[in-house]
Amino acid sequence: MIAVNKTYSVDINKNFDLGKLKSTWQALENKNKETSFFHSWAWLETWLQIYSPELLLVSAEYEGETVALGLFGISRETRHLIVTSNQARLLQTGDAREDQIWVEFNDFLCHPDHLEDATEACLSELLSQKYQYDEIIISMMPASRAENLLKTFPHSSVSLSAPTFKTNLRQLSTHEESYLGSLSRNTRYQINRSNKKLGTLYGALKLTVATNTELALEYWEEAGKLHKKRWPDSGFQNPQFVNFHKTFIMKNFASGMIDMVRITAGNHLVAIVYNIIYKKNVYFYLQGLHYETDNKVKPGLSAHSILIEHYLQQGMDTYDFMGGYSQYKKQLSDAAENLLIIKIQKPLLRFRMENFARTIRHKMLEPDKNT
């Protein structure tokens, strides 16, 4: 069904042609330099292949040109035993196991000239009464984008906020500044001390990048063993997560999109880091670290400082640590913002009652300032 919203024609379709979507998506992807790899067809193609999700394609045209695309997973949620909701989730399925690949920098894929208006047109149409979707969930959207939508849609709220960090390599290169020299004195001291300790214990630090798909998959397996030791709920415990990334690596290693990096001190493994390269931006996706009993050895600081210097020499634009707080991310970065999970609802009675009850509960839990 086509609906005209201002100057945009918005189409919402469950039965779309995948081949046509691929060509349209890639054409729009090439016009927008600001998108992350989560909006690349390479990522989406793997997502579609592994999960075969039930999807809704929302698109906007302006003067006959497609200027916005969004793929929404359809799910149903019951909260507090009585509040039910038909949800449309941007680039997610609503299944926690499938969504463990954890999309970030989430947004519509838009022509840069239509980012705000086309997005609002698409969301407004999706929320209209002719469709049965009660809530739209956009997970891990940059706060700068989410805040505009929160102002536009009155029945919207933030469910979660998480910091994200990155380092501007292009700026360092332009100023001919060394990476270590750009860091605080204390951070430099910690890195040098950690590197010296590792060198004394095991030998010289070395960075090795996987040169073929087979080696990349070997490094992936090594990272998994270390990751599971550190995190009981590691994605490596989830076969769907593992299958997704192994497939993604196999399909995209040859194009240069995947960097699996092994950092050693002598023969001792310090870290395995899985990075995704997209439009000259390096995205740190996950790692396996070998932790030491000596807290002066900081494998995260050592590994990522070496990697950032490596990518600076390669002429990359940014090193993005992505979402989630870690002290080493904060120390090694020069920019930060928040990613938000936002919920946009229809003005339904059950949601008003739910939100009212939540407000009362929060007030009851607040400490009494007069005591």
C-alpha positions as CSV (number, residue, x, y, z in Angstrom):
1,M,0.0,0.0,0.0
2,I,1.3,3.5,-0.9
3,A,0.6,6.4,1.4
4,V,1.6,10.0,0.6
5,N,3.1,11.8,3.5
6,K,4.1,15.4,2.6
7,T,6.4,15.0,-0.4
8,Y,7.2,11.4,0.3
9,S,5.5,8.2,-1.0
10,V,5.9,5.6,1.8
11,D,5.5,1.9,1.0
12,I,5.1,-0.7,3.6
13,N,5.5,-4.2,2.2
14,K,5.8,-7.8,3.6
15,N,6.1,-9.4,0.2
16,F,9.1,-7.7,-1.3
17,D,11.5,-9.0,-4.0
18,L,14.9,-9.7,-2.4
19,G,16.8,-9.3,-5.7
20,K,15.2,-5.9,-6.2
21,L,15.9,-4.9,-2.6
22,K,19.5,-5.8,-3.0
23,S,20.1,-3.5,-5.9
24,T,18.1,-0.6,-4.4
25,W,19.8,-1.0,-1.0
26,Q,23.3,-1.1,-2.4
27,A,22.6,2.0,-4.6
28,L,21.4,3.9,-1.5
29,E,24.3,2.5,0.6
30,N,26.8,4.0,-1.8
31,K,25.2,7.4,-1.6
32,N,25.6,7.7,2.2
33,K,29.1,7.9,3.6
34,E,28.0,8.1,7.2
35,T,26.4,4.6,7.5
36,S,28.0,1.9,9.6
37,F,28.6,-1.7,8.5
38,F,25.3,-2.7,10.2
39,H,23.7,-1.0,7.2
40,S,25.9,-2.8,4.6
41,W,24.3,-5.3,2.3
42,A,27.1,-7.7,3.3
43,W,25.8,-7.7,6.9
44,L,22.2,-7.8,5.9
45,E,22.6,-10.6,3.4
46,T,24.1,-12.8,6.2
47,W,21.3,-11.8,8.5
48,L,18.7,-12.8,6.0
49,Q,20.5,-16.0,5.2
50,I,21.0,-17.2,8.7
51,Y,17.8,-16.2,10.4
52,S,15.3,-16.0,7.5
53,P,13.3,-13.5,9.6
54,E,9.7,-12.3,9.0
55,L,10.3,-8.8,7.8
56,L,8.5,-5.7,6.9
57,L,10.2,-3.4,4.3
58,V,9.5,0.3,4.8
59,S,10.6,2.6,2.1
60,A,10.2,6.2,1.1
61,E,10.4,7.7,-2.4
62,Y,11.0,11.4,-3.3
63,E,10.3,12.4,-6.9
64,G,10.6,8.8,-8.0
65,E,13.9,8.1,-6.2
66,T,14.2,5.8,-3.1
67,V,15.6,7.9,-0.3
68,A,14.9,5.7,2.8
69,L,14.8,2.0,3.6
70,G,14.2,0.2,6.8
71,L,13.8,-3.5,7.5
72,F,11.7,-4.4,10.5
73,G,11.3,-7.7,12.3
74,I,7.8,-8.5,13.5
75,S,7.3,-9.8,17.0
76,R,4.7,-10.0,19.8
77,E,5.6,-9.2,23.5
78,T,3.7,-9.7,26.7
79,R,4.7,-7.6,29.7
80,H,3.5,-7.8,33.3
81,L,1.3,-10.8,32.2
82,I,-1.4,-8.5,30.8
83,V,0.2,-5.9,28.5
84,T,0.5,-7.2,25.0
85,S,2.1,-5.5,22.1
86,N,2.7,-6.1,18.4
87,Q,6.2,-4.8,17.8
88,A,8.1,-3.7,14.7
89,R,11.9,-3.8,15.5
90,L,14.3,-2.1,13.2
91,L,17.0,-4.6,12.0
92,Q,16.1,-7.0,14.8
93,T,13.8,-10.0,15.0
94,G,12.6,-9.8,18.7
95,D,14.2,-13.2,19.4
96,A,17.0,-12.6,22.0
97,R,19.1,-15.4,20.7
98,E,19.0,-14.1,17.2
99,D,19.4,-10.5,18.3
100,Q,22.6,-11.3,20.2
101,I,24.6,-10.1,17.2
102,W,23.5,-6.8,18.7
103,V,23.0,-4.1,16.0
104,E,24.4,-0.7,16.9
105,F,24.2,2.8,15.2
106,N,20.7,1.6,14.2
107,D,18.8,3.8,11.8
108,F,17.0,3.8,8.5
109,L,19.4,3.7,5.5
110,C,18.8,7.2,4.0
111,H,19.9,9.5,1.3
112,P,21.8,12.2,3.3
113,D,19.6,14.9,2.0
114,H,16.5,13.2,3.4
115,L,17.7,11.8,6.7
116,E,15.2,13.5,9.1
117,D,12.1,14.0,7.0
118,A,12.1,10.6,5.3
119,T,12.6,8.8,8.6
120,E,9.7,10.7,10.2
121,A,7.5,10.0,7.2
122,C,8.2,6.3,7.4
123,L,7.7,6.0,11.1
124,S,4.5,8.1,11.0
125,E,3.0,5.8,8.3
126,L,4.0,2.6,10.2
127,L,2.3,4.0,13.3
128,S,-0.9,4.9,11.5
129,Q,-4.1,3.1,12.4
130,K,-4.3,1.1,9.2
131,Y,-1.4,-1.1,10.4
132,Q,-1.5,-3.5,13.4
133,Y,1.9,-2.5,14.9
134,D,1.5,-1.0,18.4
135,E,5.2,-0.2,19.1
136,I,8.3,0.6,17.1
137,I,11.6,-0.4,18.7
138,I,14.9,1.1,17.5
139,S,17.8,-0.4,19.4
140,M,21.1,1.4,19.9
141,M,20.4,4.5,17.8
142,P,22.9,7.3,18.1
143,A,21.5,9.8,20.7
144,S,21.9,12.7,18.2
145,R,19.4,11.0,15.9
146,A,17.2,9.5,18.6
147,E,16.6,12.9,20.3
148,N,15.0,14.3,17.2
149,L,12.6,11.4,17.0
150,L,11.8,11.7,20.7
151,K,10.8,15.3,20.2
152,T,8.8,14.5,17.1
153,F,6.8,11.5,18.4
154,P,5.0,12.4,21.7
155,H,4.4,8.8,22.8
156,S,8.1,7.8,22.7
157,S,10.6,7.0,25.4
158,V,14.1,5.7,26.1
159,S,14.5,2.2,27.4
160,L,18.3,2.1,27.7
161,S,21.4,4.3,27.2
162,A,24.9,3.0,26.6
163,P,28.1,4.9,25.8
164,T,30.1,4.4,22.7
165,F,33.7,5.5,22.1
166,K,36.0,6.1,19.1
167,T,39.3,7.6,18.0
168,N,39.6,10.0,15.1
169,L,42.6,8.7,13.1
170,R,42.1,11.1,10.2
171,Q,42.6,14.0,12.6
172,L,45.8,12.5,14.0
173,S,47.1,11.9,10.5
174,T,46.3,15.5,9.4
175,H,48.1,16.9,12.4
176,E,51.0,14.4,11.9
177,E,50.6,13.5,15.5
178,S,51.5,10.1,17.0
179,Y,48.7,8.2,18.6
180,L,50.5,7.6,21.9
181,G,51.4,11.3,22.0
182,S,47.7,12.2,21.8
183,L,46.8,10.3,25.0
184,S,47.0,11.5,28.6
185,R,50.2,11.1,30.5
186,N,48.7,8.6,32.8
187,T,47.4,6.4,30.0
188,R,50.7,6.5,28.2
189,Y,52.4,5.4,31.4
190,Q,50.0,2.5,31.9
191,I,50.5,1.3,28.3
192,N,54.3,1.5,28.5
193,R,54.3,-0.2,31.8
194,S,52.0,-3.0,30.5
195,N,54.1,-3.5,27.3
196,K,57.3,-3.6,29.3
197,K,55.9,-6.2,31.7
198,L,54.7,-8.4,28.8
199,G,58.1,-8.0,27.1
200,T,59.9,-9.0,30.3
201,L,57.7,-12.0,31.0
202,Y,57.3,-13.4,27.5
203,G,59.1,-11.4,24.8
204,A,58.5,-8.7,22.2
205,L,55.0,-7.7,21.3
206,K,53.9,-8.6,17.8
207,L,50.7,-8.0,15.7
208,T,49.7,-10.7,13.2
209,V,46.7,-10.2,10.8
210,A,45.1,-13.3,9.4
211,T,45.9,-13.4,5.7
212,N,43.3,-15.9,4.5
213,T,39.8,-17.1,5.5
214,E,41.0,-20.3,7.1
215,L,43.4,-18.5,9.4
216,A,40.7,-15.9,10.2
217,L,38.4,-18.8,11.3
218,E,41.2,-20.3,13.4
219,Y,41.7,-16.9,15.2
220,W,37.9,-16.7,15.6
221,E,37.9,-20.1,17.4
222,E,40.8,-18.9,19.7
223,A,38.9,-15.7,20.5
224,G,35.9,-17.8,21.4
225,K,37.7,-19.8,24.0
226,L,39.0,-16.7,25.7
227,H,35.7,-14.9,25.4
228,K,33.8,-17.7,27.1
229,K,36.2,-17.8,30.0
230,R,35.5,-14.1,30.6
231,W,31.8,-13.9,29.9
232,P,29.4,-16.7,31.0
233,D,26.7,-15.4,28.7
234,S,29.2,-15.0,25.7
235,G,27.7,-15.1,22.3
236,F,30.1,-18.0,21.6
237,Q,27.7,-20.1,23.8
238,N,25.0,-19.4,21.2
239,P,25.2,-21.6,18.1
240,Q,23.2,-19.0,16.1
241,F,25.6,-16.2,17.0
242,V,28.6,-18.4,16.0
243,N,27.0,-19.5,12.8
244,F,26.2,-15.9,11.8
245,H,29.7,-14.7,12.3
246,K,31.5,-17.7,10.7
247,T,29.3,-17.2,7.7
248,F,29.9,-13.5,7.7
249,I,33.7,-14.0,7.9
250,M,33.7,-16.6,5.1
251,K,31.6,-14.4,2.8
252,N,33.4,-11.2,3.4
253,F,37.0,-11.9,4.3
254,A,38.3,-11.8,0.7
255,S,36.8,-8.3,0.2
256,G,39.0,-6.8,3.0
257,M,36.0,-6.2,5.3
258,I,37.3,-8.6,8.0
259,D,40.4,-8.2,10.2
260,M,41.1,-11.0,12.6
261,V,44.2,-10.0,14.5
262,R,46.4,-12.0,16.9
263,I,48.6,-10.1,19.3
264,T,51.4,-12.0,21.0
265,A,54.3,-11.4,23.4
266,G,56.9,-13.8,22.3
267,N,55.0,-17.1,22.0
268,H,52.4,-15.9,24.6
269,L,48.9,-15.0,23.3
270,V,47.8,-11.6,24.6
271,A,44.7,-11.0,22.5
272,I,42.6,-11.9,19.5
273,V,40.6,-9.0,18.1
274,Y,37.8,-9.2,15.6
275,N,37.5,-5.9,13.6
276,I,35.2,-5.0,10.8
277,I,36.4,-2.5,8.2
278,Y,33.8,-0.4,6.4
279,K,34.3,2.8,4.4
280,K,37.8,3.4,6.0
281,N,36.3,3.1,9.5
282,V,37.5,0.3,11.8
283,Y,34.8,-1.2,14.1
284,F,36.0,-3.3,17.1
285,Y,33.4,-6.0,17.3
286,L,34.8,-8.4,19.9
287,Q,37.9,-9.8,21.5
288,G,39.4,-12.6,23.5
289,L,41.9,-11.4,26.1
290,H,44.4,-13.4,28.1
291,Y,44.3,-11.8,31.6
292,E,47.3,-11.9,33.9
293,T,47.4,-12.1,37.7
294,D,49.6,-9.0,37.7
295,N,47.1,-6.0,37.4
296,K,49.9,-3.9,35.9
297,V,49.6,-6.0,32.8
298,K,46.6,-4.5,30.9
299,P,46.0,-6.6,27.8
300,G,43.2,-4.3,26.5
301,L,45.3,-1.2,26.7
302,S,48.3,-3.0,25.1
303,A,46.4,-4.7,22.3
304,H,44.2,-1.7,21.2
305,S,47.0,0.9,21.4
306,I,49.1,-1.3,19.1
307,L,46.1,-1.8,16.8
308,I,45.2,1.8,16.6
309,E,48.7,2.8,15.7
310,H,48.6,0.0,13.0
311,Y,45.4,1.4,11.5
312,L,46.7,5.0,11.7
313,Q,49.6,3.9,9.5
314,Q,47.1,2.2,7.1
315,G,45.3,5.5,6.6
316,M,42.0,4.6,8.2
317,D,39.7,7.4,9.3
318,T,38.4,6.1,12.7
319,Y,38.8,3.3,15.2
320,D,35.4,2.7,16.7
321,F,35.1,0.8,20.0
322,M,31.4,0.7,19.6
323,G,28.9,0.4,22.5
324,G,29.5,-0.6,26.1
325,Y,31.6,1.0,28.8
326,S,35.2,-0.2,29.5
327,Q,37.8,1.9,31.2
328,Y,40.4,1.1,28.4
329,K,37.9,2.3,25.8
330,K,37.5,5.6,27.6
331,Q,41.2,6.0,28.0
332,L,42.1,5.2,24.4
333,S,39.4,7.3,22.6
334,D,39.0,10.9,21.9
335,A,35.2,11.1,21.3
336,A,32.1,9.6,22.9
337,E,28.3,9.6,22.6
338,N,25.4,7.6,23.7
339,L,23.4,4.9,21.9
340,L,19.8,4.7,22.9
341,I,17.1,2.1,22.7
342,I,13.9,4.0,21.9
343,K,10.3,2.9,21.9
344,I,7.6,4.8,19.9
345,Q,4.1,3.8,20.8
346,K,0.6,4.3,19.5
347,P,-1.5,6.2,22.1
348,L,-3.2,3.1,23.5
349,L,-4.9,2.9,26.9
350,R,-2.9,-0.2,27.9
351,F,0.4,1.7,27.3
352,R,-0.8,4.8,29.2
353,M,-1.7,2.6,32.2
354,E,1.6,0.8,32.0
355,N,3.6,4.0,31.8
356,F,1.6,5.5,34.7
357,A,2.3,2.4,36.9
358,R,6.0,2.7,36.0
359,T,6.1,6.3,37.0
360,I,4.4,5.6,40.3
361,R,6.8,2.8,41.0
362,H,9.8,4.9,40.3
363,K,8.5,7.6,42.6
364,M,8.0,5.1,45.4
365,L,11.6,3.8,44.9
366,E,13.1,7.3,45.0
367,P,14.8,8.2,48.3
368,D,12.9,10.7,50.4
369,K,14.9,13.9,50.2
370,N,13.4,15.2,53.4
371,T,14.8,12.4,55.5
